[in-house]
Amino acid sequence: MVNEQYGLNDKPKLSKMIVFGLQWLAVAIPFIIIIGNVASGGQANIPYLQKIFLLVGVLILIQIFWGHRLPLIMGPSAVLLIAILTSSNQGIGNINSSIMIGGLILSLLAVTGLFKHVKKLFTPLVIIVVLILISFSMTPIIISLISSGNLAISVYNFLFSLIFIMVIFTAHTFLKGMWKSTLTLSALFSGTIIYYILFGSYNTLNLKLSFIGIPQSIIGPLSIPDIGVFTAFLVSFLALAINDLSSMESVGTVLKADKMEKRVKNGVTITGLGNFASGLFGVIGPVNYSISHGLIAATGMASRFTFIPTAIALLILAFSPMAIGIMSDIPSPVIGVILLYILTTQIGASLLRVVENDGLKTIDDGMIIALPVILGTSIAFLPSEVVYKLPEIIRPVLANGFVMGTLIVIILEHLRHIKRHASEK
């Protein structure tokens, strides 16, 4: 158990709440900015980011008081980011509607208790593959980000990215505690400053944005979802649900929280409703992050009430286009490198799960992990001319490396269980 200075339901003094709330804010901002920028098309879409800040701030407050009531940070889901990128040609209305319906289904599964049956699909080995697939499926977008620009510029961007990622991992090796937990934020700002010093071209337009303003076009475009797009998002929501569940259970177990079944039920319900609202507003949906455990262990602060200042700060930022514009004016190579760092930590977590769950006992276990990962990654790199020759109705599924890899590992894993049960009779 974490040797916390403050327990789950302890209320620190206001000064400490603010300090630790700012630490959680430092963890949340890079995820919102990085994933939000990529999800909105690679450009600093200020209204899009404003709506994410607003939704995450509101959802954190709901979660700590009426949801899971655990010290968990929330942010945009990398799983949904993959689905959005692979379905972008199908229309934004299609994507938004699929997120809305997927979030509603997730909430209904949690409320009715049916979610416990869905969990059976996700064995430890399947969860390991899903975590690896999230990272590998993002490889094409990372390559695009770190090599953006014309030929001459792309070479400099690649060299900058190569050096920058080594600097980040060196810092990761030597930093401890809060400094290590907030490395993404410091890398975000320091990388941006260094890039502009080296290559120039800072966007001064962000300084001309209004200091205070409400997000434009609160409701996003909606349409009747295409069956292929909806199927891809449905599989993605299954993975999101397991990610959400794992985050709650890991922190709840470490803090020895009571009534975990109720906490998980309420937490997943709120996450589902948050995704419903995200689809309605036309932005990427949220999930609870498992990285929360690391900051709790580093700081000894396990009080859920420290998230109140975090949520308030996110809500304040949501109504400041200038503040978000300045924070989001990040060069593509910096975005790509930090995304690479975040996804690498996820692969590390998945490999740790292999060890902890004794997930590799035979060559067959290794093959069940390897085939979906290799095939999913290969699909992610399919040439566009091949993708567009696929039947349009099933293209969002067949051309989505993450979805196909997830479906394949579920099939392979449960075929093995069927064989095992048959041999025991």
C-alpha positions in Angstrom: 0.0 0.0 0.0 1.1 3.6 -0.7 2.4 5.3 2.4 0.2 8.3 1.8 0.4 11.5 3.8 -3.3 12.0 3.2 -5.8 9.2 2.7 -8.5 8.9 0.1 -11.2 10.9 2.0 -8.9 13.3 3.9 -9.2 17.0 3.3 -5.9 18.8 3.2 -5.5 22.5 4.0 -6.4 24.8 1.1 -2.7 25.6 0.4 -1.8 21.9 0.0 -4.9 21.3 -2.1 -3.9 24.0 -4.5 -0.3 22.8 -4.7 -1.2 19.1 -5.4 -4.1 20.2 -7.6 -1.6 22.0 -9.8 0.5 18.9 -10.0 -2.5 16.9 -11.3 -3.1 19.8 -13.7 0.5 19.4 -15.0 -0.3 15.8 -15.7 -3.6 16.5 -17.5 -2.7 19.4 -19.8 -0.2 17.6 -22.0 -2.6 14.7 -22.7 -5.4 17.1 -23.6 -3.2 19.3 -25.8 -1.4 16.5 -27.6 -4.2 14.1 -28.2 -6.7 16.9 -28.8 -4.5 18.5 -31.4 -4.0 15.3 -33.3 -7.7 14.4 -33.0 -8.8 17.8 -34.4 -6.7 17.3 -37.5 -3.2 18.3 -36.5 -3.9 22.0 -36.2 -4.5 24.1 -33.1 -8.3 24.0 -33.1 -9.0 26.3 -30.2 -12.8 25.7 -29.9 -12.2 21.9 -30.1 -9.6 22.1 -27.2 -11.8 24.4 -25.2 -14.6 21.9 -25.2 -12.2 19.1 -24.1 -11.0 21.2 -21.2 -14.6 22.0 -20.3 -15.7 18.4 -20.4 -12.7 16.9 -18.5 -13.1 19.6 -15.8 -16.7 18.8 -15.3 -16.2 15.0 -15.4 -13.4 15.1 -12.8 -15.7 16.9 -10.4 -18.5 14.4 -11.0 -16.2 11.4 -10.7 -14.6 12.4 -7.3 -18.0 13.2 -5.7 -20.5 10.8 -7.3 -18.5 8.4 -9.6 -15.6 6.2 -8.6 -14.6 8.8 -5.9 -10.9 7.9 -6.4 -7.9 10.1 -7.1 -7.8 9.5 -10.9 -7.0 12.0 -13.6 -9.0 11.9 -16.8 -8.2 12.9 -20.4 -8.8 12.1 -24.0 -8.7 8.4 -24.9 -5.8 7.2 -27.2 -8.0 4.2 -28.2 -10.7 6.6 -29.6 -8.0 8.7 -31.2 -7.0 5.6 -33.4 -10.7 5.1 -34.3 -11.1 8.8 -35.2 -8.0 8.9 -37.4 -8.9 5.7 -39.3 -12.5 6.9 -39.8 -11.7 10.5 -40.7 -12.7 10.0 -44.3 -16.2 8.8 -43.3 -17.3 12.2 -42.1 -17.1 13.9 -38.7 -20.9 13.5 -38.2 -20.4 9.7 -38.5 -17.6 9.8 -35.9 -19.5 12.0 -33.4 -22.6 9.9 -33.5 -20.6 6.7 -33.0 -18.9 8.2 -29.9 -22.3 9.2 -28.6 -23.9 5.8 -29.0 -20.8 4.0 -27.8 -20.7 6.1 -24.6 -24.4 5.4 -24.0 -24.0 1.7 -24.5 -21.0 1.7 -22.1 -23.2 3.4 -19.4 -26.1 1.0 -19.9 -23.7 -2.0 -19.6 -22.4 -0.6 -16.3 -25.8 0.4 -14.9 -27.5 -2.9 -15.7 -24.6 -5.0 -14.5 -24.0 -6.6 -17.9 -20.5 -5.2 -18.0 -19.2 -8.0 -15.9 -20.0 -10.4 -18.7 -18.2 -8.3 -21.3 -15.1 -8.3 -19.0 -14.8 -12.0 -19.6 -13.7 -11.4 -23.2 -10.7 -9.5 -21.9 -8.3 -12.0 -20.3 -4.9 -10.8 -19.0 -3.3 -11.8 -22.3 -5.9 -9.9 -24.4 -5.4 -6.8 -22.2 -1.7 -7.0 -22.8 -2.2 -7.1 -26.6 -4.7 -4.3 -26.5 -2.2 -2.0 -24.7 0.6 -2.9 -27.2 -1.7 -2.4 -30.1 -2.7 1.1 -29.0 0.9 2.1 -29.3 1.8 0.3 -32.5 -1.3 1.5 -34.3 -0.3 5.1 -33.7 3.1 4.6 -35.5 2.0 6.1 -38.8 0.7 9.3 -37.2 4.0 9.6 -35.2 6.1 9.2 -38.4 3.9 11.9 -40.0 4.4 14.3 -37.1 8.2 13.9 -36.7 8.9 14.2 -40.4 6.4 16.9 -41.4 7.3 19.7 -43.9 9.1 19.6 -47.2 12.1 17.4 -47.8 14.7 19.8 -46.3 12.6 20.7 -43.3 11.6 17.1 -42.7 15.2 16.0 -42.3 15.8 18.7 -39.7 12.6 17.7 -37.9 13.6 14.1 -37.9 17.0 14.9 -36.4 15.5 17.2 -33.8 13.0 14.5 -32.9 15.7 11.9 -32.5 17.8 14.0 -30.2 14.7 15.2 -28.3 13.4 11.7 -27.5 16.8 10.7 -26.2 16.9 13.8 -23.9 13.4 12.9 -22.6 14.3 9.3 -21.8 17.6 10.5 -20.1 15.5 12.8 -18.0 13.0 9.9 -17.3 15.9 7.8 -16.1 17.3 10.3 -13.6 14.3 12.3 -12.5 12.3 11.2 -9.4 9.0 11.9 -7.7 6.9 14.9 -8.9 9.5 15.9 -11.5 9.3 12.5 -13.2 5.5 12.4 -13.1 5.2 15.9 -14.7 7.9 15.2 -17.3 5.5 15.4 -20.2 4.5 19.0 -19.3 8.1 20.2 -18.9 9.1 18.4 -22.2 6.1 20.0 -23.9 7.1 23.6 -23.1 10.9 23.2 -23.2 10.7 21.3 -26.5 8.5 24.0 -28.0 10.8 26.8 -26.9 14.0 25.1 -28.1 12.3 24.3 -31.5 11.3 27.9 -32.1 14.8 29.1 -31.0 16.3 26.8 -33.6 13.9 27.1 -36.4 11.8 30.2 -35.7 8.2 30.7 -37.2 6.3 31.2 -33.9 2.6 31.8 -34.5 1.9 35.3 -33.0 -1.8 35.0 -34.0 -2.4 33.2 -30.7 -1.5 36.3 -28.8 -4.3 38.1 -30.6 -6.9 35.6 -29.5 -9.5 36.9 -27.0 -8.5 36.4 -23.4 -12.0 35.2 -22.4 -14.5 33.5 -24.7 -16.9 30.6 -24.8 -16.3 27.7 -27.2 -17.8 28.2 -30.7 -20.3 25.6 -32.0 -21.0 23.8 -28.8 -22.9 21.0 -30.6 -20.9 19.1 -33.2 -22.2 17.8 -36.5 -24.2 14.5 -36.2 -25.4 11.9 -38.7 -26.8 8.4 -38.7 -23.6 6.3 -38.2 -22.3 4.0 -40.9 -22.3 0.4 -39.8 -18.6 0.0 -40.4 -17.6 3.1 -38.5 -19.9 2.2 -35.6 -18.5 -1.4 -35.4 -14.9 0.0 -35.3 -15.9 2.4 -32.5 -17.8 -0.3 -30.6 -14.7 -2.5 -30.5 -12.7 0.6 -29.4 -15.2 1.3 -26.6 -14.7 -2.3 -25.3 -11.0 -1.6 -25.0 -11.7 1.9 -23.5 -13.9 0.2 -20.9 -11.2 -2.2 -19.9 -8.7 0.6 -19.7 -11.1 2.5 -17.5 -11.7 -0.5 -15.3 -8.0 -1.3 -14.9 -7.3 2.3 -13.8 -9.9 2.2 -11.1 -9.0 -1.2 -9.8 -5.2 -0.5 -9.7 -5.6 2.7 -7.7 -8.5 1.3 -5.6 -6.5 -1.8 -4.7 -3.4 0.2 -3.7 -5.4 2.6 -1.5 -7.6 -0.3 -0.1 -10.7 1.6 -1.1 -14.0 0.1 0.2 -17.0 -0.8 -2.0 -15.0 -1.2 -5.1 -17.7 -2.9 -7.1 -20.0 0.2 -6.6 -17.1 2.5 -7.3 -16.4 0.8 -10.6 -20.0 0.7 -11.6 -20.5 4.4 -11.0 -17.1 5.3 -12.5 -17.7 3.4 -15.8 -21.2 4.9 -15.9 -19.9 8.4 -15.7 -17.2 7.7 -18.2 -19.8 6.4 -20.6 -22.0 9.5 -20.1 -18.9 11.7 -20.6 -18.3 10.0 -24.0 -21.9 10.6 -24.9 -21.5 14.3 -24.1 -18.2 14.3 -26.1 -19.9 12.9 -29.2 -22.7 15.5 -28.8 -20.1 18.3 -28.5 -18.1 16.9 -31.4 -14.8 16.1 -29.6 -12.9 13.0 -28.6 -14.2 11.1 -25.6 -12.4 10.7 -22.2 -11.1 7.9 -20.0 -9.5 7.5 -16.6 -5.7 7.3 -16.7 -3.8 4.6 -14.9 -0.8 6.9 -14.6 -2.5 8.4 -11.5 -1.0 5.6 -9.3 2.6 6.8 -10.1 2.0 10.4 -8.9 0.2 9.1 -5.7 3.2 6.9 -4.9 5.7 9.8 -5.6 3.9 12.4 -3.6 2.1 10.5 -0.9 -1.0 12.5 -1.6 -4.0 10.2 -2.1 -6.8 12.6 -1.3 -9.5 12.8 -4.0 -10.3 16.4 -2.9 -7.0 17.7 -4.4 -8.7 17.2 -7.8 -11.1 20.1 -7.0 -8.4 22.8 -7.8 -7.4 20.7 -10.9 -11.0 20.7 -12.2 -11.5 24.4 -11.5 -8.3 25.3 -13.3 -9.4 23.2 -16.3 -12.8 25.0 -16.4 -11.1 28.4 -16.2 -8.7 27.5 -19.1 -11.7 26.3 -21.1 -13.0 29.9 -21.3 -9.6 31.4 -22.3 -8.9 31.0 -26.1 -5.6 32.9 -25.7 -4.3 30.6 -22.9 -5.2 27.5 -24.8 -3.8 29.0 -28.0 -0.5 29.7 -26.4 -0.3 26.2 -24.9 -1.3 24.4 -28.1 1.0 26.2 -30.5 3.3 23.2 -30.5 5.5 22.2 -33.4 4.6 18.8 -35.0 7.9 17.1 -34.1 7.4 18.0 -30.4 3.9 16.6 -30.5 5.2 13.4 -32.2 8.1 12.9 -29.7 5.9 13.4 -26.6 3.2 11.1 -28.1 6.0 8.5 -28.7 7.2 8.9 -25.1 3.6 8.4 -23.7 3.0 5.4 -25.9 6.4 3.9 -25.0 5.4 4.0 -21.3 2.2 2.2 -22.2 4.2 -0.6 -23.9 6.3 -0.8 -20.8 3.2 -1.2 -18.7 1.9 -3.9 -20.9 5.2 -5.8 -20.7 5.1 -5.5 -16.9 1.7 -7.1 -17.0 3.1 -10.0 -18.9 5.6 -10.6 -16.0 3.1 -9.9 -13.2 0.4 -12.2 -14.7 2.9 -14.9 -15.8 1.4 -14.3 -19.3 4.0 -16.1 -21.3 4.2 -19.8 -20.4 4.5 -21.4 -23.9 5.4 -20.5 -27.5 1.7 -20.5 -28.3 1.2 -17.7 -25.7 3.9 -15.7 -27.5 2.3 -16.3 -30.9 -1.1 -15.2 -29.7 0.5 -11.9 -28.6 2.7 -11.6 -31.7 0.2 -12.3 -34.5 -2.3 -9.6 -33.6 0.4 -7.0 -33.0 2.3 -7.7 -36.2 -1.0 -8.0 -38.3 -2.5 -4.9 -36.6 0.7 -2.9 -37.3 0.8 -4.1 -40.9 -2.8 -3.0 -41.4 -2.0 0.4 -40.0 0.6 0.9 -42.8 -1.6 -0.3 -45.6 -1.2 1.9 -48.7 -4.1 4.2 -49.2 -4.8 2.8 -52.7 -5.3 -0.6 -51.1 -7.5 0.8 -48.3 -9.8 2.6 -50.8 -10.4 -0.6 -52.8 -11.9 -2.3 -49.8 -15.7 -2.3 -49.6 -16.8 1.0 -48.0 -19.2 -0.6 -45.5 -16.4 -2.7 -43.9 -13.4 -0.4 -44.6 -13.4 1.3 -41.2 -13.1 -2.2 -39.6 -10.7 -3.9 -42.0 -8.4 -0.9 -42.4 -8.2 -0.2 -38.6 -5.1 -2.0 -37.3 -6.2 -1.6 -33.7 -9.7 -3.0 -34.2 -8.5 -5.9 -36.3 -5.7 -6.8 -33.9 -8.1 -6.7 -31.0 -10.7 -8.9 -32.7 -8.0 -11.4 -33.7 -6.5 -11.7 -30.2 -10.0 -12.2 -28.7 -10.8 -14.9 -31.2 -7.4 -16.7 -30.8 -7.5 -16.5 -27.0 -11.0 -17.9 -26.7 -10.5 -20.6 -29.3 -7.7 -21.8 -27.1 -10.0 -21.8 -24.1 -12.6 -23.8 -26.1 -9.9 -26.3 -27.1 -8.7 -26.6 -23.5 -12.2 -27.2 -22.1 -12.8 -29.8 -24.8 -9.6 -31.7 -23.9 -10.5 -31.7 -20.2 -13.8 -33.5 -20.9 
